[in-house]
Amino acid sequence: MATPTTDRAKDPTGQLTMYTTSWCGFCRRLKRQLARDGIEMLEIDIERDPAAADFVMSVNGGNQTVPTILYPDGTAATNPSAKAVKAKLASLA
């Protein structure tokens, strides 16, 4: 589900960003699936970046839920499928 995000989300480079943790199996799987399809992203570990953790909490009802994807249009999705990410990126192209 896409959610409007805060000003932190307005990435001028238009890059796909994935907020993760080192131990998250869902994160690893999604990264692997997207990489297989040639989709590049910036990965940010919320346990190493307090501002990133704050952002993730701001779009997830106060929870540090990962993976959280930030799309180039400033919307976010929590634990999306690779198919959903690809569809969203296609709609933005």
N, C-alpha and C positions, 0 to 999 in steps of 0.2 A: 504494500500500500504506500503510495507516494504522499509525502507530507511537506507542506511549506517549511522552509528553514530560516535560520537567523542570518544576519549579515555576514557571519563567518563563512557561510556557505557560498557567497558570491565569489566564485573563483574566476578571476579574469582570464586564466588560460583555457578555461572550458574543459578541464580535465576531469575524468571520472576518478573519484576518490573512494577507497574502501577503508573503513575504520574497523580495526581488528584487535585481537590479542594473540599472543604467541601460542596459546593452548587451545584455541577455538577450532574444533574440527569442521564446523560449518564454514568457517572462514577459509580454511585450507582447501576444502572441496570447491567452493565457489571460485577461489583464485585459480585453481587448477583448470576448472571448466572454462573460465573466461580466457585464460592463457592459451588453452588449446584452440580457441577460436580467434586468437590474435588480438584480443581486446586488452589494451594496456590501461593501467591505472596507477594512481599514487596510493600506496598503502601506508596507513598511519596506525601505529600501535597505541591504543588509548591508555595502556598501562605505563607508557613512557612519555606521554604528552598530556598533561593535565587539561590543557585547553581543548584538546580533541575529546577527552572524556566528558568535559562540560558540554561540548557541542552534541555529542551522542546522547547524553542525558536530556538535552533540550528538545530533541526530536523523538524521544522514546519515553515520554511521561516520567522522566526522572531516573530511568533505568539505563544501565550501561550495556545495552543489548548490541551484540555484534554477530555477524557482520552488519554494519550499517553502510549503505551506499549513498554517496552524494553525487548526483548527476550534474552535468554542466549547466543545466537550467536552474539550479538552486533547489531542486526538490530532493527528497531523501526517501530511501526505502530500507526497511529492516528485514534482514534475512530473506532477500528475494532469491528466486531461482535464476539460474544463468539464462534461461529462456526469457524471463521477465526483464532482466537487465538488457539483453540484446534487443528485445522489442522496444524498450524505452529509448535506447540509443538510436535505433532506426527511426523512431518517431521524431527525434530531435535533429536528424540529419537533413 
